[in-house]
Amino acid sequence: QNGRVYALDGNSYYARPGPRLLEGTGIMATCIHNLEDDELADLAPQSGFIQILPVMLSGHTTISKAGAILKTSPPIRSCYLQPHSKCCLFVAWDGVITLVFSGFPDSLVAAKERLAVFLPDLATEQFGSKWPKTTLGAVADDAGDFTLQELSRLREVCSQYSESISASEHLLLVKALSCVDYECRGLEQLMDRIDVDLASSHPNTIPPPSEEMARVDGVVEEWDDLEAY
C-alpha cells in the first residue's frame, strides 16, 4: 500500500557467509527503517537493492519508466567527472572533437545498470556511449576525411591544451540526469524529456571503477598509432 517493496541482491549479499553479510544487514536496515542513503552510505551499497514502484511494471511510456527507475530508492548520488589525465582532448570517430573523461563513476554505472535490468527491451548500448565525453565540435558533413597531416596537426593542438586542462585538476559536477526521447537517430527533434536530480548532500568522490578507466584508456591509446587510426 505504501510502495515499500524492495528487490535485494541475494546472490551478492545473503547467499553465503562472508564480510558482505554486514553490507546485507545495512541494506535491510535501510529498507526496513526507511533510512536516507547518507545515513548508511558505507553499509548499504546502491547496487545491492532498489525500490519497486508500480510505474516500473505497468504500461507507461519508456521515458516515464526510465525516470521513475532513476528516481527510486536508493537515491543515485551526484558525482564528478574528471578529464582524462593523458589525453582529455581527442578527435573521436567521424572527426568529432571531444572532451574525454577518465571513466564513468560508480553512481552513473549504477544508473545504467538499473535501466538495463528494468528496461530489458532497450537497444543494446553502443560502444561509443560506454566512455564518457562531451562533444566540442565536428567537421562539416561534406568536408571529407582528414589527411594524415591534418590529423597529426589536430593531435598536436589537442595534446597541448590537454596538458593545461589536466594540470588545472578541474572536475565537472554531475547534479542531474536526463531521460530523452528523440524522433530520429539524428538527435535533433526532441519528443520527450524527464530530468532527474541526483542526491547532492554528499557527492561521490570515489575514482571510477578500474574497468571503466581501462575502457577509456584503450580508446585514447588508439591515437598512439596515428596512421592506423
N, C-alpha and C positions, 0 to 999 in steps of 0.2 A: 504493500500500500504506500509506503514512504519512499520507494525506489532504492532502498538499501540492499541491493543484491550485487554481489561481487564474484568475479571469477579469479581464482588464485592459481598460481603456477605450482601445482602439486609436485610435479616431477623434479623441479629445482629446489624446493624449499621444505618438502614434507615427506618425500618418498623413502628417504634413507637417513640414518643417524649421521650427524656431522655438524660442523660450525654453522652451516646455513640454517639450521633449525632456529638459531637465535634471530636471524632475519625473518624467518617464517612467523615467529612469535610476534615480532614487531609489525608485520603485515596484518596479522589477525587483530592485534590491539588497535591498529589504525582503523580497520573496518568496523570492529565492534563498537568502539568508543567514538567513532566519527572524528578522529583527531586530524588536525591540519598537517600537511606534509612537512612543514618545518619542525614540528614537534618530534618527529621520528624519522627525520631525513636519512640518518645513518643506518637505521634498523628496519626500514620499510622501503626496499628498492622499488622504484617506479615500474620496473619491468616485471615485478612479481605479482601484480594484481591490477584489476580495473573494475570500475563500477559499471554494471549493465543497466542501461536505460531503455525504455520501450522504443524510443525513436531509432535506436541502433538495430532493432529487429523488425521494424514494421515497414510499410510500403512507402516511406518518404523518399524524396529525391536523394541522389548520391551526395550532392553538396550538403544538404541538411544533415544527412547521416554523418558525413565526414566532420562537420562542425561539432556535432554532439559527441562524437568519439573523442575529439581533441579537447573538449571542454570537461569531460567527465573526470571523476576522481580516480587515481591521484592526479593533482594538477601538474601539468608539464611546466617545468621551471624555465624561466628566462636564462639565457646563456650568452656566451661571447664567441664570435668567430675571429680567429687570428689569421692575418695574412701569412701565406706560406713563407717560411724563413729563407728559402733558397731562391725561389722564383715566383713572386706573387703577381707579377705582370707577365701574361702568357698569351701567345696567339694560338687559340684553340682551332679546331677543325672549321673549315669553311671561312677562314680569315677573320674570326671573331676575336677581338682583343678583350681579355678578361682580367679581373682582379681575383686571384685564386687564394682560397683559404686552406689552412693546414688539414682540415677534416671536419666532418660533422660531429659536434659534441654529443654526449650521451642523451641530452634532452631531445635533440632532433632525431637521433636514431630511434628513441622510444616512440616518438610521434609517428615515424614511418612504420614501425613495427605494428602499432595499433591499427593503422589504416590497412595494412596488409592482412591482418588477422580478421578484421570485422568487415572488410570490403573485398572479399576474395575475387570478385568479378572485375576489379580494376585491371587495366592492362599492365603487363609486366613492366617494371621500371627500366627505362633505357639507361645504358652505362653513363651517358652524358650528364644525367641528373644525380649520379651517385657520388660526384665530387663537387663540393660547394664552390661557387664562383658567382661573380657579378659581371654582366656584360657591360663593357665600357664603350665599345664601338665596333663597327663591322664595315667591310668593303661593300661597294655597290654591287647589286646583283649582276651587272654586266661588265664588271671590272676584269674578270678572268682570274686565273691562278697567279699567285706570286711567283716571280722568278727567284732562284736561289739567292741572288744578290739582294733582292728586296727583302726576302725573309731574314737574311743574315743581318741586314741593317736594322730591321724591326727588333730582332733579338737583342742587338746591342743597346738600342734605346730602352727596351723593356728591362734589361739587366741593370742598366744604370739607375733607373728610377726604382727598381725593386729593392736595391740596396738602401736607398733613402727611406722607403716605406718600412722595410724590416727594422731598420735602426730606430725608427720612431716608437716601436713597440705599441702601436695603436691597435686597439681592439674594437670590434663592432658589436654593440649590444643588440641582441635579438629579443624584442619585447612582445612580439605578436607573430602569429602565423596566419596565412590567408588560404582559404579553400576557394578555388576559382574554376569556373566552368566557361570555356570558350566555345564559340560557334564552330571554329575550324582550327586546324593544326597550325595555322599561321599566328595564332595567339593575338589577333588584332581586334576581333569582335567579342566583347565581353557579354556573357549571358547572365551569370550569377556569381556572387561573391559573398563569403562569410568570413569575417575577421575574428580571430581567437586570441584574446590577450593571455599572455603567459604569466605564471606566478612570479612576482617581481621582488618579493621581500629579501630573498637570498639567491641571486643569480648563480647558476652553475659555473664555477671557475675551473673545473677539472679539465685537463687536456683531453682532446678527442681520443677514443679507443685506438689502439695500435693498428688495427686492421683498416680503420678509416684513414689514418695518416699514411699508411703504406699504399693505399689506393691512389691518393693524390700524388705521392712521391713517384709512383710508377708513371703517372700521366706526364708530369713535368720533365721527367728524365728522358722522355722521348725526344726532347729538344736537344739532347746531347749529340745526337747524330742528325744534324740538320738536313743533310742531303736525303737521308732515308725518310725523314719526317715530311 
